[in-house]
Amino acid sequence: MKELQYLNKYFVKYKYRFLLGIIITIIAQIFMLYTPKLISKSFKAIEAYHKNAIGAEVIKTELIHNILLIIGTTIVAGFLTFLMRQTLIVMSRHVEFDLKNEVFQQYEKLDQNFYKQNRTGDLMNRISEDVGKIRLYVGPAVMYTINTIIRFTIVIIYMYSVSPLLTLYTLLPLPILSYIIFKLSVEINVRSTIFQQYLSKVSSFTQEVFSGIRVIKAYSLEKQNQNKMIDLAIESKIKSMSLARVQSLFGPLMVTLIGVSNLIVIYFGGLMYINGTLKSIGIIAEFILYVNMLTWPVASIGWVSSMIQEAEASQKRINEFLKIEPEIKNQHHEKSIIDGVIEFKNVSFTYDDTNINALQNISFKVNNGETLAILGKTGSGKSTVLSLLTRMYDVKHGSILVDGIPVANLNLYDLRNSIGIVPQDAFLFSDTIKNNIKFGKENATDEEVIDASKKAVVHDNIIHFNNQYETILGERGITLSGGQKQRVSIARAIIKNPQILLFDDCLSAVDTETEEQILNNLLKVSNQKTTIIISHRVSSAKNASKIIILEDGHIIQQGTHNQLVNCEGYYKELYYKQLSEKELN
C-alpha cells in the first residue's frame, strides 16, 4: 500500500464526498440489518402461536406488520446503496480525471532525454490502462472495503448481542480466510506487475507499426510484423491467464468458507437450541441470514484485494514518472521581453545518452534583423545549436545569451513563445490544415492563415484539395507530401510572427524554384527579426548576413557568401558542386 499513499491527497481533496459516502453506507447497513431481526421476531411469534401463547389474529397482524417493515427497510436500504455508489464511484471518476491531467502535465514538463529513453506506447499505457486500474481502487475497491468493514462491524455486534457463543462458532473460518487472502494478494501483485509490463510492450509495438505503416508496406514487411505481434500477444495472453488463474481462486474459496459457516450455524445452533441455550429457533434463522449477508462482502474481499494489488502495481509505474524531476526547469518566472540578439560563447555540448560530442567551443553572435546560415555535413552539430537555443537541452560548458542574458535566466515560456521553429522532421497533427497552421497562433483569422500559406508557397496546393483548408490530415500529416508538410510547418512559424525564426533544413524536400520563392518571402518576413537557417544548400544560405560552416562540432569557416566563395574550403567546394548540378538539371 506504500505506493498508493500518493493518492491520499485526492481523498483529502474530495473529503466531503468521501465522508458523505461513509455516512450513507453506515445508515444503509443499519437498515439492511432490520431484515434478520424481523425474521427472527416472526419466528418467535410463530413459536408463541404453536404454544398457544397468542391467537391467530394477533400472529397474522404481527406477520403482516413484519413483512411490510421488511419491504420498507429493504427499499430504503436499496435507495441508500444507490446514493452510496453515486457518491463514492463518482468521486473515483473525479480522481481519474485529476490523475490523468497530472500525468499528462508531467509528461509535458519532462525533457528530451526522457522521451529518448521511454517508448510512446508505454507512456500511453500508463496514462490509460494504469490510471484505469487506480480508478477501480479509488472507486469500487474503496467503496466495497468501507461497505465490508461497516457491515462486518454492525453484523458482529448484532450477532454478539444475540449469542456470543454462536457468534464465535460462526466466525471460526475467518482466520483461514485472512491467511488465504494475504497469500493470494501477494501473488496477484507480482503477476499484475508483469502483465502490465507486457501490455505496455504490446502498446509500444502497435504504436510504432501504425506510425511507420508506409515503410512497412513499402518493404513488404507485413508478415514479419504480424508474427512479432502474435509472439507479443501470446506472451501477454500467458501473463494474463497466469493472473486470471490466481484471481479465479477467490470466488470458490469464499463461497466454500461461507458454506462452512452456514453448516456451523445450523449444527451448533441446533445443539444449543436442543440444550436450551438458545430460546428460539428464529435465532438460527437470524444467524443464517447474517452469515449470508456477509457472503458478498467476504466474497468481495478477494476481488477488492485483487483490485488493490493491481492498483498498487499501476501506481508504482506511474510514480516512477511522477517522481522524475525535469532537467529543464523554468527558473525565472518574471516576464521576459525578447529582442532577439543571440550569442554563443565557447559552447561545448555532449549528449548524455550517446556520449557524442556534438559541439566543441562554438562562438558566434547574431544581432536583431540579421540572418545566420549554418552549413555542414550530416552530424556536424547544426541541429544541436537550435536545440540548445530553445532549451531542449541545457548547456554545461560555455554560455548561450539572448539579449545579453543567459537563456537559463530567462522565463522559459517567454523564450519559446518568442521563437518560431520549423524542425527538420516536420510534424503535423491529425487535424485540418487550417488548424495545423493556426497552431502557431490559435486566434488567427482565415485571412492570416491564407497569407502565411502564400508566403510559405503552399496556398496553391491547398486550394486544389477537395476540402481546401478544412482537409483533415492523417496521423503525422501522412496525407501530404514531404515538401507540402515542410511548407505547412513554415506557414505555422510565419503566422506566429515571432522575434526569432529558426529553420532546420526545412527546405530539403522542395524543388529549387519553390525554395527560391520561399526564401524571397522569408527575407521580407524576417525583417527586424533574428533568423537562423540550417541547410545543406548554398542557395538557402547565400543571402544570409553571416554563414558558419560546422564540421565535427567545430566552426571551420565563417563569413559572408562573397567572402567564403572566394576562399578555398568546404563552402566554395559545395557552391561549385551544387552550381554544376543545377546546370546539368
C-alpha positions in Angstrom: 0.0 0.0 0.0 3.0 2.3 0.1 2.7 3.4 -3.5 -1.0 4.1 -3.1 -0.3 6.6 -0.4 0.3 9.0 -3.2 -3.4 9.1 -3.7 -4.2 10.3 -0.2 -4.2 13.9 -1.4 -7.2 13.1 -3.6 -9.1 11.6 -0.6 -8.4 14.9 1.2 -9.5 16.9 -1.8 -12.8 15.1 -2.1 -13.1 14.5 1.7 -16.8 15.8 1.8 -17.9 13.3 -0.9 -15.8 10.6 0.9 -17.3 11.3 4.3 -20.8 11.6 2.9 -20.4 8.2 1.3 -19.2 6.6 4.6 -22.2 8.1 6.4 -24.7 6.8 3.8 -23.0 3.4 3.9 -23.5 3.2 7.7 -27.2 4.1 7.5 -27.7 1.7 4.6 -26.2 -1.2 6.6 -28.3 -0.4 9.6 -31.5 -0.6 7.5 -30.4 -3.8 5.9 -29.9 -5.5 9.3 -33.5 -4.9 10.2 -34.5 -7.9 7.9 -32.8 -10.7 10.0 -34.2 -9.1 13.2 -37.7 -9.0 11.8 -37.5 -12.6 10.5 -36.3 -13.7 13.9 -39.1 -11.8 15.5 -41.6 -13.6 13.1 -40.2 -17.0 14.0 -40.7 -16.2 17.7 -44.3 -15.2 17.0 -44.9 -18.5 15.2 -43.4 -20.4 18.1 -45.6 -18.5 20.5 -48.7 -19.3 18.4 -47.9 -23.0 18.4 -47.5 -22.8 22.2 -51.0 -21.1 22.3 -49.4 -18.0 23.8 -51.0 -15.8 21.2 -54.1 -16.0 19.0 -54.3 -16.4 15.2 -55.4 -12.8 14.5 -52.5 -11.5 16.6 -49.9 -13.6 14.8 -51.5 -12.6 11.4 -51.2 -9.0 12.3 -47.7 -9.4 13.6 -46.5 -11.2 10.4 -48.1 -8.6 8.0 -46.5 -5.8 10.1 -43.1 -7.5 9.9 -43.4 -8.2 6.1 -44.3 -4.5 5.5 -41.3 -3.4 7.6 -39.0 -5.8 5.7 -40.2 -4.4 2.4 -39.9 -0.8 3.6 -36.4 -1.2 5.1 -35.2 -3.1 2.1 -36.4 -0.3 -0.3 -34.7 2.4 2.0 -31.5 0.3 2.2 -31.5 -0.1 -1.6 -32.0 3.6 -2.2 -29.2 4.5 0.2 -26.9 1.9 -1.5 -27.7 3.7 -4.8 -26.7 7.0 -3.2 -23.5 5.4 -1.8 -22.5 4.3 -5.3 -23.3 7.7 -6.7 -21.2 9.4 -4.1 -18.1 7.1 -4.0 -18.0 5.9 -7.6 -18.5 9.5 -8.9 -15.6 10.5 -6.6 -13.4 7.9 -8.3 -14.2 9.5 -11.7 -13.1 12.9 -10.4 -9.8 11.3 -9.2 -9.3 9.6 -12.5 -9.8 13.0 -14.3 -7.3 14.7 -11.9 -4.7 12.0 -12.1 -4.8 11.8 -15.9 -4.3 15.5 -16.1 -1.4 15.3 -13.5 0.3 12.6 -15.5 -0.2 14.5 -18.8 1.2 17.7 -17.3 4.2 15.8 -16.0 4.8 14.3 -19.5 4.8 17.9 -20.9 7.3 19.1 -18.3 9.8 16.2 -18.9 12.7 16.8 -21.3 14.0 15.3 -24.5 16.2 12.7 -22.7 13.1 11.2 -21.0 11.4 10.7 -24.4 14.5 9.2 -25.8 14.6 6.6 -23.0 10.9 5.8 -23.0 8.6 4.4 -25.7 5.4 6.2 -26.7 3.2 3.1 -26.3 4.4 2.6 -22.7 3.6 6.3 -21.9 0.1 5.9 -23.4 -0.5 2.7 -21.4 0.4 4.4 -18.1 -2.0 7.3 -18.6 -4.8 5.0 -19.8 -4.6 1.4 -18.5 -2.7 2.2 -15.3 -4.9 5.1 -14.4 -8.0 3.0 -15.1 -6.7 0.4 -12.6 -6.3 3.1 -10.0 -9.8 4.4 -10.6 -11.1 0.9 -9.7 -9.1 1.1 -6.5 -10.4 4.6 -5.6 -14.0 3.8 -6.5 -15.2 0.2 -6.2 -12.3 -1.1 -4.1 -12.7 1.7 -1.5 -16.5 1.5 -1.6 -16.6 -2.3 -1.0 -13.9 -2.1 1.6 -15.9 0.5 3.5 -19.1 -1.5 3.0 -17.4 -4.7 4.2 -15.9 -3.1 7.3 -19.1 -1.4 8.3 -21.3 -4.5 7.6 -18.9 -6.8 9.4 -18.8 -4.4 12.4 -22.5 -4.0 12.7 -23.4 -7.6 11.9 -20.9 -9.0 14.5 -22.2 -6.5 17.1 -25.7 -7.7 16.4 -24.7 -11.4 16.4 -22.8 -11.0 19.7 -25.7 -9.3 21.4 -27.9 -12.3 20.5 -25.5 -15.1 21.2 -21.8 -14.6 21.9 -21.0 -18.4 21.7 -22.8 -19.0 18.4 -21.0 -15.8 17.1 -17.7 -17.4 18.0 -18.5 -20.6 16.2 -19.7 -18.7 13.1 -16.5 -16.7 12.8 -14.1 -19.7 13.1 -13.4 -19.8 9.3 -12.3 -16.2 9.2 -8.6 -16.6 10.2 -8.2 -19.2 7.4 -9.9 -16.7 5.0 -7.5 -13.9 6.1 -4.4 -16.1 5.5 -5.6 -17.2 2.1 -6.3 -13.6 1.0 -2.9 -12.4 2.2 -1.1 -15.2 0.2 -3.2 -14.7 -2.9 -2.8 -10.9 -2.8 1.0 -11.1 -2.8 0.9 -13.4 -5.8 -1.6 -11.1 -7.6 0.7 -8.1 -7.1 3.6 -9.9 -8.7 1.7 -11.2 -11.7 -0.2 -8.0 -12.2 3.1 -6.0 -12.5 4.4 -8.4 -15.1 1.2 -8.4 -17.0 1.1 -4.5 -17.1 4.7 -4.5 -18.4 3.8 -6.8 -21.3 0.7 -4.8 -22.0 3.0 -1.7 -22.4 5.2 -3.7 -24.8 2.1 -4.5 -27.0 1.0 -0.9 -26.9 4.5 0.3 -27.9 4.9 -2.2 -30.7 1.5 -1.4 -32.2 2.0 2.3 -32.0 5.3 2.1 -33.8 3.8 -0.2 -36.5 0.9 2.2 -37.1 3.2 5.2 -37.2 5.6 3.5 -39.7 2.9 1.7 -41.8 4.1 3.3 -45.0 7.6 2.0 -44.5 6.3 -1.4 -43.5 4.2 -1.7 -46.7 7.0 -0.3 -48.9 9.3 -3.1 -47.7 6.5 -5.7 -47.7 7.2 -6.5 -44.0 3.5 -7.1 -43.0 4.0 -10.8 -42.4 7.1 -10.3 -40.2 5.4 -7.7 -38.1 2.3 -9.8 -37.8 4.5 -12.7 -36.5 6.1 -10.3 -34.0 2.7 -9.1 -32.9 1.5 -12.7 -32.5 4.5 -13.5 -30.3 3.9 -10.5 -28.1 0.2 -11.2 -27.9 0.9 -14.8 -26.9 3.3 -13.7 -24.2 0.7 -11.1 -23.0 -2.0 -13.8 -23.0 0.1 -16.2 -21.0 0.8 -13.5 -18.3 -2.9 -12.5 -18.3 -4.0 -16.2 -17.9 -1.5 -16.6 -15.1 -3.0 -13.6 -13.3 -6.6 -14.8 -14.0 -5.9 -18.3 -12.6 -4.9 -16.8 -9.3 -7.8 -14.3 -9.3 -10.3 -17.1 -10.0 -9.4 -18.9 -6.8 -11.0 -16.2 -4.7 -14.7 -16.9 -5.6 -14.8 -20.6 -4.9 -12.8 -20.2 -1.7 -15.1 -17.5 -0.4 -18.3 -19.5 -1.2 -16.8 -22.6 0.4 -15.9 -20.8 3.6 -19.3 -19.2 3.8 -20.9 -22.6 3.2 -18.9 -24.0 6.1 -20.0 -21.1 8.3 -23.7 -21.9 7.5 -23.2 -25.5 8.4 -21.6 -24.5 11.7 -24.5 -22.2 12.5 -27.0 -25.0 11.7 -25.1 -27.7 13.6 -24.0 -25.7 16.7 -27.1 -23.6 16.7 -29.3 -26.7 16.6 -27.4 -28.3 19.5 -27.7 -25.0 21.5 -31.5 -24.9 20.8 -31.9 -28.5 21.9 -29.9 -27.8 25.1 -32.0 -24.8 25.8 -29.1 -22.3 25.4 -31.0 -20.6 22.5 -34.5 -19.6 23.4 -35.9 -19.5 19.8 -35.3 -21.4 16.6 -35.6 -18.0 15.0 -32.1 -17.1 16.2 -30.7 -19.8 14.0 -32.6 -18.4 11.0 -31.4 -14.9 12.0 -27.7 -16.1 12.1 -28.0 -17.9 8.8 -29.2 -14.6 7.3 -26.3 -12.8 8.9 -23.9 -15.2 7.5 -25.4 -14.9 4.0 -25.4 -11.1 4.4 -21.6 -11.5 4.8 -21.4 -13.7 1.7 -20.9 -10.8 -0.8 -18.7 -8.7 1.5 -16.5 -11.7 2.2 -16.5 -12.8 -1.5 -15.7 -9.2 -2.5 -12.6 -9.2 -0.3 -10.9 -11.3 -2.9 -12.0 -9.1 -5.7 -11.1 -5.9 -3.8 -7.7 -7.4 -2.8 -7.1 -8.1 -6.5 -8.0 -4.5 -7.5 -5.8 -3.1 -4.7 -2.8 -5.2 -5.8 -3.3 -4.3 -9.4 -3.7 -0.6 -8.5 -0.5 -0.8 -6.4 1.4 -2.2 -9.3 0.0 0.5 -11.7 0.6 3.4 -9.2 4.2 2.2 -8.8 4.6 2.5 -12.6 3.0 6.0 -12.6 5.0 7.1 -9.6 8.2 6.3 -11.4 7.4 9.1 -13.8 5.8 11.5 -11.4 8.9 11.4 -9.2 11.2 12.4 -12.1 12.4 15.9 -11.9 12.7 17.5 -15.3 16.2 18.6 -16.2 14.9 21.7 -18.0 13.2 24.0 -15.4 11.8 27.5 -15.6 14.0 29.2 -13.1 12.8 32.8 -13.9 9.1 33.4 -13.5 9.0 37.1 -14.2 8.0 38.1 -17.7 11.0 38.3 -20.2 10.8 40.6 -23.2 12.9 39.1 -26.0 14.5 41.4 -28.6 16.4 38.6 -30.4 20.2 39.2 -30.0 21.7 35.7 -29.9 25.3 34.9 -28.8 27.1 31.6 -28.2 30.2 31.9 -26.1 32.6 28.9 -26.1 29.7 26.4 -26.1 30.5 22.7 -25.9 27.9 20.0 -25.7 27.8 16.3 -25.3 24.7 14.1 -25.5 24.4 12.1 -22.3 22.6 9.1 -23.9 25.1 8.6 -26.7 28.2 10.4 -25.4 28.6 12.2 -28.8 30.5 15.5 -28.7 28.0 17.5 -30.8 29.6 21.0 -30.3 33.1 22.0 -29.3 34.0 25.5 -28.3 31.5 27.2 -30.6 31.2 31.0 -30.6 29.1 33.4 -32.7 26.7 36.3 -32.5 23.6 37.2 -34.4 22.1 40.7 -34.0 18.4 41.7 -34.3 17.5 41.8 -38.0 20.4 39.6 -39.1 20.2 36.1 -40.6 22.7 33.4 -39.8 23.1 30.4 -42.0 24.7 27.2 -40.7 26.0 24.6 -43.1 27.8 21.4 -42.7 27.8 17.7 -43.2 25.2 15.4 -41.5 26.1 15.0 -37.8 28.2 18.1 -37.7 26.1 19.6 -34.9 23.9 22.0 -36.8 20.5 21.0 -35.2 22.1 20.9 -31.8 22.6 24.7 -32.0 18.8 25.1 -32.3 18.1 22.6 -29.5 20.3 24.4 -27.1 18.9 27.8 -28.1 15.3 26.6 -27.4 16.5 24.9 -24.2 15.5 21.4 -25.2 18.8 20.7 -23.5 20.8 22.9 -21.1 24.4 23.7 -22.0 27.0 22.6 -19.4 30.1 24.2 -20.9 30.2 27.8 -22.2 27.1 30.1 -22.2 24.2 31.0 -24.5 22.9 34.5 -24.3 19.8 36.1 -25.6 19.8 39.9 -25.3 22.9 39.5 -23.1 21.1 37.3 -20.6 21.9 33.5 -20.2 18.9 31.6 -21.6 18.6 29.7 -18.2 17.8 33.1 -16.6 15.0 33.9 -19.0 11.4 32.9 -18.5 11.3 29.6 -20.4 7.8 30.1 -21.8 8.5 33.7 -22.9 11.7 32.5 -24.6 9.9 29.7 -26.5 6.9 31.9 -27.3 9.3 34.4 -28.9 10.7 31.7 -31.2 9.1 30.2 -34.4 10.9 27.0 -35.2 10.5 24.7 -38.3 12.1 21.4 -37.3 13.9 19.1 -39.7 11.2 16.5 -39.3 8.0 18.4 -40.0 5.3 17.2 -37.5 1.7 17.8 -38.3 -1.3 16.9 -36.2 -4.3 14.8 -37.2 -6.4 17.9 -37.7 -7.4 20.3 -40.5 -4.7 22.0 -42.5 -6.1 25.3 -41.2 -5.8 24.3 -37.6 -2.3 22.9 -38.1 -1.2 26.4 -39.4 -3.2 28.1 -36.6 -1.2 26.0 -34.1 1.3 28.9 -34.3 -1.4 31.4 -33.4 -4.7 30.0 -32.2 -6.7 33.2 -32.7 -5.5 33.8 -36.2 -8.1 34.8 -38.8 -8.7 32.9 -42.1 -7.0 35.8 -43.9 -3.9 35.4 -41.8 -3.8 31.7 -42.4 -4.1 32.2 -46.2 -1.4 35.0 -46.1 1.0 32.7 -44.2 0.3 29.9 -46.6 1.1 32.1 -49.6 4.4 33.2 -48.0 5.2 29.5 -47.5 4.2 28.8 -51.1 1.7 26.1 -50.2 -1.6 28.0 -50.8 -1.9 26.9 -54.4 -1.5 23.2 -53.3 -4.1 23.5 -50.5 -6.8 25.1 -52.6 -6.7 22.1 -55.0 -7.7 19.7 -52.2 -11.4 18.8 -52.1 -11.9 20.5 -48.7 -9.1 23.0 -49.1 -8.0 24.4 -45.7 -10.6 22.1 -44.0 -8.8 19.0 -45.3 -8.2 16.5 -42.4 -4.7 15.2 -42.3 -3.7 11.7 -41.4 -1.5 10.9 -38.5 1.7 13.0 -38.6 0.4 14.7 -41.7 0.6 11.5 -43.8 -1.9 13.0 -46.3 0.7 15.5 -47.6 3.9 15.0 -49.4 7.2 15.7 -47.7 7.5 19.2 -49.4 4.0 20.1 -48.5 4.4 19.2 -44.9 7.6 21.3 -44.7 5.8 24.3 -46.2 2.7 24.0 -43.9 5.3 23.9 -41.0 6.9 27.1 -42.4 3.4 28.7 -42.6 2.8 27.8 -38.9 6.1 29.5 -37.9 5.3 32.6 -40.0 1.8 33.1 -38.7 3.2 33.2 -35.1 5.1 36.4 -36.0 7.9 35.6 -33.5 11.0 37.7 -32.8 13.3 34.7 -33.6 12.9 32.4 -36.6 14.7 29.0 -36.7 14.7 26.9 -39.8 16.2 23.5 -39.5 16.9 22.2 -43.0 13.2 22.8 -43.7 13.5 23.2 -47.5 15.2 19.9 -48.2 12.0 18.3 -49.7 11.1 21.3 -52.0 12.5 22.0 -55.5 14.9 24.8 -56.1 12.4 27.1 -57.8 9.9 26.8 -54.8 12.9 27.2 -52.4 13.8 30.5 -54.1 10.2 31.8 -53.8 10.1 30.8 -50.1 13.5 32.4 -49.3 12.5 35.6 -51.0 9.3 35.7 -48.9 11.3 35.0 -45.8 13.6 37.9 -46.5 10.5 40.2 -46.2 9.1 38.3 -43.2 12.3 38.2 -41.3 12.9 42.0 -41.4 13.6 43.2 -37.9 13.8 39.6 -36.7 16.7 37.3 -35.9 16.8 34.3 -38.2 18.9 31.2 -38.2 18.8 28.9 -41.2 20.3 25.4 -41.2 20.7 23.9 -44.6 22.8 21.7 -46.9 22.2 24.0 -49.8 24.2 27.1 -50.6 21.1 28.6 -52.2 19.5 28.8 -48.8 22.5 30.5 -47.2 23.8 32.9 -49.8 21.6 35.9 -48.7 22.4 35.4 -45.0 24.2 38.2 -43.1 26.7 35.6 -41.8 27.5 32.0 -42.7 29.3 29.5 -40.5 30.4 26.0 -41.5 30.5 23.2 -38.9 32.5 20.0 -39.0 32.6 17.5 -36.2 31.2 20.2 -33.8 33.9 22.8 -34.8 33.5 26.0 -36.8 35.9 25.6 -39.7 34.7 28.6 -41.7 32.7 31.7 -41.2 31.9 34.9 -43.2 29.5 36.2 -45.9 28.7 34.4 -49.1 31.1 36.5 -51.1 33.9 36.0 -48.6 33.5 32.3 -48.4 33.0 31.6 -52.1 36.3 33.4 -52.8 38.5 31.4 -50.5 39.4 27.7 -50.5 37.4 25.4 -48.3 34.2 23.5 -47.8 31.8 26.3 -48.8 33.5 27.0 -52.1 33.6 23.3 -53.0 29.9 22.9 -52.1 28.9 26.0 -54.0 30.6 24.9 -57.3 29.4 21.3 -56.9 25.7 22.4 -56.4 26.1 25.0 -59.2 27.2 22.3 -61.7 24.4 20.0 -60.6 21.9 22.8 -61.2 23.3 23.5 -64.7 23.1 19.7 -65.5 19.5 19.7 -64.4 
